[in-house]
Amino acid sequence: MNAKVSEVLSAVLERFKDSDIPEAVAYSLYPIPDIPSARWSLMNRTLMFLGGTRDARGYRQWQQANRFVKKGSKALYILVPFVRKVDGSGDEKEMLYGFGRKPVFAVEDTDGENLDYQEIELPDLPLLDRAREWGISVKAIPGKYRYQGFYSQDRKEIALATPEERVFFHELSHAGHQRIKGKLTGGQDPMQEIVAELCAAVLCKLVGRQPNDTLGNSFRYIEEYAEKIKISPHSACLKVMSESEKVLKLILSKDSEIPVQAAA
């Protein structure tokens, strides 16, 4: 195997020791349209995520987007197939004969014109200080996700593809739940998702500033996950009520210095 390719694969295997490969694969599966990495293999999207970014491109691709790689930036490496055209029985075919590695650069290491998803303006969200107090960064990510945001417990990061408070509250509730449990189950665990959404609905009522009513969306979200474990939304909420109360108390503890409004 090519030594440089072997180096890339060895780096991936090394990350298994830190237990962050399953998380990286999970987030790499999120559909991200309209950027070049959407067409990459799962392996390369995972390498990109492990490299600390959700948008990486080659030098010329950044130039085409009117952005430029900062001097001294360190490249990430993805794997590219080497294909050779061969003649076989009168037909021209393509044959894979190996892999190489290609340097790409993270959006964080570029300057220039804003990309579409960088135009997302996250408002001054209620409880944002709580996230920062817990050492969690909150950032905008490329939009049009099937999921509108996620919380990475290993990276201590909330990523949002929408300015909706409910989505932020949902991910903040995951962060609070992790602080109580120590470690969340990887993937979309139904009970964890129901806890987060129930807490988000309560936080929308208590501290939310946005006028739109999102309870209908919250119910449908809880209903979807309740169906996966074959119970009713009502029963699901009852099952997680105690756990949800702990999360809410942690988020809204007195030292947060965040005023709680009376529910309407």
C-alpha angles and dihedrals in degrees: 000000000000107000093228092050090048089053091056093048092046089054089055093049090048089059090061086075089063091049093231098115095087090051092047092050092047094053092041088061092062108111109247112182128190099033127089096245090064086078095048125105120264089252092057094044088051091050088051092052092047087052088063101254142090096207122048127159141169121269094259093044089058090049089053088054089051092249126119133209113248116244112265095019116152117233127232117219129228129181121253126190121237110222126188126194113231134181116240125173091334094309124106111231136180120236127192110228103169149317136265134185127252127202117235131173131226119243087238088066095055137079131200139071118009117257120230094260092047087065089070105112112205108211125226091280120206110251092021088126089057090058091049091047088057090051093252120144119215117208143164118250135189110298136229093066122159080228115047095211146341143208119230108204093190095049093037089228137135112205118195130191092183136043091228113132092216092062092049091047090050093054093042088053089055087053091050091047090053091052089055098043098034093227133026123222110259121252128017100327106188097221093047091049091050091050091051095047095045089051091047091053091051093047091051088058096042105041106001120128101185112099098217117103110233099174091106091056091047092052092051090048092051091044091055093054094040089057090055091061092037100243133113121265088245093054091045092055091048090052093054098036095103093045091046091052090055091051093048093048090052093049094044098039114145095253090063088079090212116137114237114215123217111260113253 
